Amino acid sequence: MDFKKIIDIKTSKEKAFNAITTEVNKWWGNVDNEMANEIGSEFSIFFEENTEWRFVISELEEFNHVTWKCIYANHSFSGLKGIKEEWLNSEIQFVFKQLKDNRTQLSFVHKGLTPDLNCYEICDAGWTHFITNSLKHYLETGTGNPNLVNIQN
């Protein structure tokens, strides 16, 4: 079963959509393109140990949903073997539903991130933090908790 989270956020779906398409560095981590807001746009996210995932926007319906497809994976985590390309060709989907009282339901699915992967345990913890804590807090207070690392170019 793919990794999934559904959260209720005190924000508009437009603001939530913009956080996913132009503000990834405010809630997830360092990116090399802060304007991944149209089909075909690409961006990389960087973590420790030279970890990099590159995504292309494969689906986008403004304010309703966005899909990122992982087109490059160099995942490293001390002590875990065989995880380098586990995200390759996986898809990350965000679906936004406006609720009453300026609330938005965000449905998050990482298709291909399943319990049989070596990285599942750390990725489960990571996504749980970044979606239910950092992104939600960013949208509700203006301050997220991204994993900002020093990028070596």
Disulfide bonds with the S-S distance in Angstrom:
none
